[in-house]
């Protein structure tokens, strides 16, 4: 086997790859063995006709397509692995040059190569300062959310409806004395103050008791989605059948021990503050990184081939499809649900793919220029993270990770270190205040 490289424009290359005549013959024989049981030939039991007979009846090339499909990927990946200095970054565009009995099997593969980067300035860049301190308001808001989660709904029998209650009602709406479609409900739980019904419907129920049958007068908005009702006055005949309210737990030490590993509210509150601060610090770092990398990309030069962008886009689309399927939906159904054509989604993904590539390229260039190294301790720490993420032993991660995955992990760690360097060397500026 052999491989020849012809460099093309825009970091593309044409690889001419050759397999021996013997290898091609072996693949043809393999295709014959696979297909012969499906072909009926008069005078022979099914699957027993010699290859020469089949080739005489259907042509010598009858098994060539299957042979090529079998041989081509094996030869391509073997050659690419042997010549890993090429740094191929796209799927190959294949064209078969020669496929004949007794001759070498030759094909070309047009691929994108890793572009070189002419780095711009990446040290001393300005970025917007981001406050990552947890405020008292944020802490109390998160604690209040936990109260909501741990609240319980209880019936009310000794008072009328109040704001914040849940009223169970029957209702029938009338416009000009006539009932209208969708205007009737039974045992409907309506949150008072949620503004889920039109106009001031909910407010008119405040003060009503179980068993009351008030008439609620409302006016549909002019831009109401049902045009026949838009701007119309309506009366709803309502029967109040029940009242419920949300009972919130007290903010005491019992609450803290119920919702956390801590025994007191003071300890729990401090843990909430710590977690919010960690989250805000992570968000602040990501925001700075995005801002700085965008500036570096704009000040750098690189010729990114379209094939590289298309390959990255394909990967993003595949990841998106898997996430959709994990929710129990098909891609087609999901796109119909969100009313988005697949072409538009792909266009959005292509834009993101280009940004991903640009970011990786400049950070890799920075890592190379700065001589950033990845130690075995760095690799072990990353494997430890994976082990915790997938709830397996770190040795298991070592066991299942192949050389290519290890190489990718090492590159990713170097890129992360380059990003950290850019942030560390940046200068924070307070955001401009609006006039």
SULNORZI-V642978 format. One line per field, one symbol per residue. ss: DSSP state (~ for helix, > for strand, _ for the rest). phi: phi as a letter, one per 20 degrees, with the letter a starting at -180 (. if undefined). psi: psi as a letter, one per 20 degrees, with the letter a starting at -180 (. if undefined). A space follows every 50 residues. Layout:
ss = ???
phi = ???
psi = ???
This chain:
ss = _>>>>>>____>>>>>>>>_~~~~~~~~~~~~~~~~~~____________ ~~~~~~~~_____~~~~~~~~~~~~~~~~~~~_~~~_>____>>>>>>__ ____>>>>>>>>>___>>_______>>>_______~~~~~~~~~~~~~~_ _>>>>>_________>>>>>>>>>>__>>>>>>>>>>>>>>_________ __~~~_________>>>>>_____________>>>>>>>>>>>>>>>___ __~~~~~~~_____~~~~~~~~~~~~~~~~~~~~~~~~~~~~~~~~~~__ >>___~~~~~~~~~~~~~~~~~~~~~____~~~~~~~____~~~~~~~~~ ~~~~~~~~~~~~~~~~~~~______~~~~~~~~~~~~~~____~~~~~~~ __~~~~~~~~~~~~~~~~~~~~~~__>>>______
phi = .bbdddfdflldbdedccdfffffffffffffffeffedecgncfgndff gffffffdofegdfffffffegfffgffffffdffflfcbffeebeebbc fncfecbdcecedffecefefcdmfebffcfdefegfffffffffffffe fcecfccdbffcgnfdeecdbbecclmdfcfnecbcleedffoeledfld gfffefnedgnfcfeddccfffegfegfdgmeeccdeddedaccceeeff ecfffgffdbedecfffffffffffffffffffffffffgfffgffffed cbdefgfffffffgffffffffffffencefffffffelcffffffffff fffffgfgffffffffgffemfddeffffffffffffffdlcfgfffgfe eeffffffffffffffffffffffeedecfffeff
psi = qrpqpoparlkqqopoppqrhghghhhghghghhihiippppiqqpiipq hhgghhgiqhjhjgghgghghghggghgghhhliihmpjrqqoqppgpnq pjqqoprqopqqqpqqpnqbpjqjqqqppppjpprhghghghhhhhgghj rqpqqpijrrprpiropoqqqoqppkjpqqpjjqqplpooopiikirqck gghiipiqrpiqmqppprpqqhkqhohiipjqqqppoqpoiqpqqpoqqq mahggghhiajqiqhgggghhgggggggghgghgghgggggghghgghjr pqnoqhhgghghgggghgggghhghhjjqqgggghhgjlpqhhgghgghh ghggggggggghhghggghikpqorhhggghhhgggghhjlrqhhhgggi prgghhggggghghgghgghggghjrpqqpqppp.
